[in-house]
Amino acid sequence: MRLRLRYGKRGKVRFVSHRDGARLWERALRRVALPVAYTEGFTPRPKLSFGLALPTGAESVAEYIDIDLAVDVDPADDRLVDGLSAALPTGMSVLVAAERDASRVSLQDEVSSTTWQLTTPGLTPELVGEAARRLLDADELLVERERKGQRRIDDVRPLIRDLAPDETGTSLVAELVTIGRALRPAELATAAFPDIDAVEVRVLRTHQWIDHDGEQREVLALPAAVSALDRGLSA
């Protein structure tokens, strides 16, 4: 079977890179003795597949990993979630587990957009509201990027699906398209708040979305009890 986990990455562990994060997962899986399937050959590797890479320094409550197992386990067993959370570093925790539908494509190919929350001290409802209106009303949004050693100007406005203040008015919630050369949250922060150093902006990924039979859905929705915790984390 293939197990799909949704997990969070908060606090100091946000500075761990995507590659180093994969090593943390391998270590945690060994600690809990989960029956992970391995590749064949001279250097067998655990069969793990990660979703979209999280930028180093960003936090998330919507990260995903697919794990191929040699034998079936019960995803609803609380000991699975609790055991893996305990084996992971502080700041990383498993939020929900489920069996992956074998008919679905990989996360890299299936996720069509992601939702981010951007906040920093000093933001007011007026600043956030003005930033959302300005960017949504713009015909184009030009960002200078380096690609293969050359500087290029890209119009990233089509990559912004939605922008709005959160319920407090002091954070900017953005849904960004993932297809093609995605807009990085740091680039959005610079465009939204040009007078604030993007390094000072806290970035939190809250959702990853897929199109399922014409309907937008989360990859794995959180149970109500965990959703309440999710809201608390993203406040």
N, C-alpha and C positions, 0 to 999 in steps of 0.2 A: 504494500500500500504506500501511498504518498501522503505525508502529513503536512498540513499548512499551518503555520503559526503566525499570529500577529503579535508584535512586541513593541515595547517602548524603549526609548533611549534618551535619558534625561541626565542633567547635571554634568559633572566633569567628564564622564565617559563620552560625551558628545565630541570630544577632541580626538577620539580614536578613529582612525581612517577606516574606510570600507574594507580594505584588505585585512587590516589587523582585526577588525570586527569579525571577519570570517574565522580567523584563528581562535577567537574567544568562543565562538559557537562550537567549533570542533572540540575544544577542551571541555566545555560544559556538557556536550553530548557524551563524551567518554566518562565524565564524572557520574552521570546518572545511569550509565550503562544502557542507553537506549539502543535497540537493535538496528543500527543504521546499516544500510546496504552500501557496499563499496564497489568501486570500479575494478576491472580486471587489469592484469598486466604486471610489470615489474614494480611499479609504485602505486599501489591501490590508494584511492582517495575516497573519502565519504561522499555520497551522492547528495549534495546540497545545492540548492538553487536560490539565489537571493533576488529580491525585487529591485526596483530602481535605487541606485546608490544615493545615500543621504550625504549632502555636502558636509565636509568636516567642520565642526563647530555648530551645526544645526541640531536641534532636538526634534523628537518625534514621538507620537503615540500611534503611529500607523506604519510600522515597518513590517516586512514579510520575509519569511523563509520557507521553502519547500524542502522536505526531507524524505528521501526514499528509505523505506524500512524493509528489512529482510523478513520480518514477521509482523502481523497486524497488532495494533494496540488500540485501546479505547480512547479516542480524543476527548471524551466527556469525563474521563477520570481526573478529578482535581489534583491527584498526586502527580500527574504528568506536568501540568502547568506550574504547580507549586515547586516541584523538584527542579525543573529547569530554571525557574526564576531564582531559586536559591543557589544554583550552580553558576549563574552568570554574575558578572561584576556588579557592584552597586550602581544603580542608575539604569540597568537593563532588566526588564521584566516581561514575562510572557503574559499577554492579556487574554488571548483566546486561542483555542486549537480546534482544528476540524480536518476531516479527510478531504483531500483535494479531488475535485471531479476530474477523472481521467480524460474527459473530452475537452477540457479547457486548455488553451494555449499557455505559454509561459507568462509570468508576470511582466517581464520586460516588453512583451508584445501586446499584452492585454490591457494594461493600465492606460487610460486615455487622458486623464487629468489628475491633478493633486491639489489639495487645499492646504494653504499655509496661513499661519497667524504671525504677524509682524508687530512687535511692540518695543518700546523703549521709554525710559523715564522722560517725562516732559510732554508726551503726546497728549493733545486735548481733542475732544470731539470735533472742534472746528478744524484743526489741522488734518485729522484723519479723514473727515468728510470732504474737505477741499481736495485732498490728494486723490481720493477715489473718483471724484467727479472729473478732475482734470485729466487723469489718465484714461478714463472710460470715454471721455469726449474727444480725445486726441485722434486725429486721422492716422497718425503714425507716431511711433516711439523709437527713436534711433539710439542704438547702443553700440559703442566701439568695442570690438573684440579682436583677440589675436587667434588666428587659425593657421597652423602650419608655418609659423614664423612670420606671418604677414598680418597687418592690421586691416580689419574690415569693419564696415558699418552695416549693422543689421537692423531691420525694422521688426521689433518684437511685439508691436501692438496686437497682431493677430494671435499671439500666444496667451493673452490675458482674456480668459472667459468671463470672469466676474471679479468685482472689487466692491467691498462694503465694510463699514465699521462693524466691530463686534457689538454685542448687546450693551457693553459699557461705553462704547464710543471711543475708547482709548487704544484700541488695537485695530490694525488693518487686516481683514480676512480676504485672501486672494485665491481664486481657483485658476490654476495655470495649466495650459495644454502641455502634454508631454511628448507629443508626436513631433519629430524633427529635432532641431537644435533648440532644446528647451530654454526657457527664461530662468536664470538662476535667481533664487530669492534675494541674494545680495544685490543683483542688478536691479531688481524691482525696488528694493529699499532705497537705493541711490536715486532712482527716478521719482519715487514717491516723496522722499524727504531729503531733498538736495542739500539742505543746511545741516544735516545730521550725518556723522560718520557712520557708514554702513556697518562697521565693526561693532558699534554700540547697539545695533538693532538685534533684538532677540528673535530668532526664527524658529518656529515650531511647525512641523508637518502634522496635520490633524487627520487627514483622510487621503486615501487613494481610491480612484473611481474607475469602474469599467462600464462599458456599454453592453448590457445583457438583454437581448431581444428588444432592442429599441428603448430600453429603460436604463437610466443611470443608477448604478448600485455600488456600494462599497465592496472591496474585495472580500473582506470578512467584517461583518457588522459586530459591534460589541454588545454583549448582554446589557440589560438595563442597569444592573448593579455596577458593572465596570464602566458603563457610559457616564454614570454620575462621577466616578473617579476621574474619568477622562476630562469632564468639564472642569473639575477642580484643578487638574494639572495645567489646563490651558488658560486658566484665569490670569 
